[in-house]
Amino acid sequence: MTLYLPEKWATDRERRRAAAVPEETEFASKPELARRMIERALQAGAPCSWIAGDEVYGNNSKLRAWLEQRRLGYVLAIASDQRMRWPDHRQRRVDAIAQNLLNLAWERLSAGQGSKGERLYDWTLIQSREEDGWSHGLLVRRSMEEQPEHAYYWFYAPACKATLETLVRVAGQRWQIEQAFQAAKGECGLDHYEVRHWQGWYRTSR
């Protein structure tokens, strides 16, 4: 686990000194920290087939390109204004694509257990392109309300595994990860500000 140092903190000497942040520690974006953590895990021999994350990571083209270079499948949430190349070679917003394709085949699937039971949504996927046996595309989630809300995900996966059921399962892992983080904050005392120094966090997280 790597601690995120906001850019304002990174340039604030007094805050750095009070929190005992090492001099050599520089600001790094969350996608960059994610890349470093994944790289360390791979170098340590940890098995990894899929990466899941929210829009902070999905909107970052450099992180996606890095994952693709290493042949790591991902299902990453993205903002509705992200653009996807369509067969007419024009870049179109993903929300416009989903809304204009009226004949999309939606399937109701669970993204895993939540505090109130199964997280049921309607899902569909739109294949973009396939290269060297790997598929790129868009996964769309629709809530089951009278006026449904939509969420969007880029996916990159081996063509043989780019099924709706598999991609939904991977997308649903993000909630479990977030729940684990919430539990970890309580265990480490972050919710009561018990860890106030940089070195204290790294002792706690080992």
N, C-alpha and C positions, 0 to 999 in steps of 0.2 A: 504494500500500500504506500502510495506517495502522497504527501500532503500538498494541497494546492495553495499557492501563495498568490493572492490577488495582486494585480499590477500596482495598485495604490500602496499596498504593503511593501512590495518589492523596491519601491523608490522612496520609502519613508524610513530614514535612518533611525529615528527615535523608536518607532514601532519595532523595527527589526532588532534593535538592541534590547528592548524590553522583553521580546519573545525569544531572545537568544537564537535568532536565525543566523546560520553560518554565513560568513562573508561571501563565500563562493556561490551561494545559492542565488540564482537569477530567476526572473519571471519566465514561466513557461505556460502556454495555454493548456486548457484541459485536454484537447485532442493530442497535443504533443506529449503530455504526461501519460495519456492512455497508450500512445505508441511505445513509449519507453517501458511501461509496465508490461505490455504484451511481449515486447522484445526480450525483456529479462526472463519472463516466464518461459518463452520458447527456448532461450539459451540454457535454462535450467532443466529442460527436458519435459516440461509440463505438457500433457496432451491438450490440444486445442483444435477444434474443428469449426467453431462458430464464434462470432463476435456480435453482441447485441448492445444497443445504446440509444440514448435519446437524441433530440435534434442537435444538441451541441456537437455531437460526434458525426451524425449523419449528414449535416450540412457542410462538413469539412472535406473538401475534395482531396486534399493532400493525405489525410488519414485513409480515405477510401482507396486511393491509388496505392498507398503503402500496403494495405491489406491484400489488395489484388496481386501485387507483385509477389507476395508470399503465399499466394493461393490459400488465403483464409476466408472462408465463407462468412458473410455478415448479413444481418437484418437490422438496419439502422433507421430510426425515425427521422423524418425530415419535415421541414416547413412546407406549407401548402404552396408557397411561391417558388419552390425549386422547379427547375425546368428539365424536361426530358425530350430527347430528339425523337421525332415522330417519323413514320415512313415517308412523309413528304419532305423530310430533311429540315423541317423547321423545329425550333425549340419552343415547346409549349409548357405552360404551367401544369403541374401535376393535378391540381384541383380541377382545372379546366378539362383535362383529359378524362378524368374520372366522371365528371358531370355530363360530358358530351357523349360518352359511350353508353347509350341507354340499354344495350343488349348484353351488358356485363353479366356473367354468371356468378351470382353471389351464393355463398355457402355459409351456413351458420355453424361456427366452430367455437370451442372453448380455448381461451388463451391461458388456462390454468385456474387453480383455485384462488379465490380472493377471500376477504373477510366476510363477505356476504354470499359465498358460494361460488359457482362457476362463473368465470368472466366470459360471458357469451357475447359474440358480435357476429355480424355478417362480414365476410371477407371475400376478396377477389384478387387475382394477380394479373398483371399485364406484362407479358414478356417484351423485352426491348431488343436484345440481340444475344447471340451465342458465339463465343470465341474459344477455340481450343478446348471444347467440352465443358465450358463454364458459361452459365447464364446470368445475364443482367436483367433487371426489370423493376417493376413497381408493385408493391403489395399495398392494398387499400383496405382499411378497416372502417366499417360503418356501424354506428350504434343503433340499437333496436328501439328507437323512439319515433314518434309521429313526425317530428322534424329532426332527422338523424344528423349527427355530427360525424365528420370523416377524419381519419388520420392516415398518414402516408409513410411508407418505408421504402428505402432503396434496398434491394437484395442482390447479392452476388453469391452464387452457389454452383457446385457441380451440377451439370444438367440432369444427371440421374437423381439428384436429391432436391431439385427445384420444384417440389410439389407444394400445393397449398397447405396441406396438413403439416408438413415439416417446417415451412416458413412461419406459420402461425405459432407453432410450438416454440421456435427460437425467439420470435418476437415477444412471446409471453414470459420468457426468462427474465426480461428486464424488471418486471414487477418483483420477482423473487429477489433479485439483486438489490433493489431499492429497499425491500423489507429487511434484508440482511444488514444494509448500511444503517437503517434506523435502529435495529437491535444493537449493532456495534457501537453506535453513539452512546447508547445507555450504558453498555458494558464498560466503555472507556471513560465515561464521565463527561463526554463532550456536551451533553444536554444540560449539565450543571457547571460548565466551565471549570472542571477539575483539572483539565490538561491545559496549562497556560503557556508552556514553553515548547519550543521546537524539539529539543532533545527528549522532553517528557513524552511527547506523542510517539516518537520513534521507539522509545523503550516500551510503551504500552502496546504498540502494534506488532511487536515481535512475538 
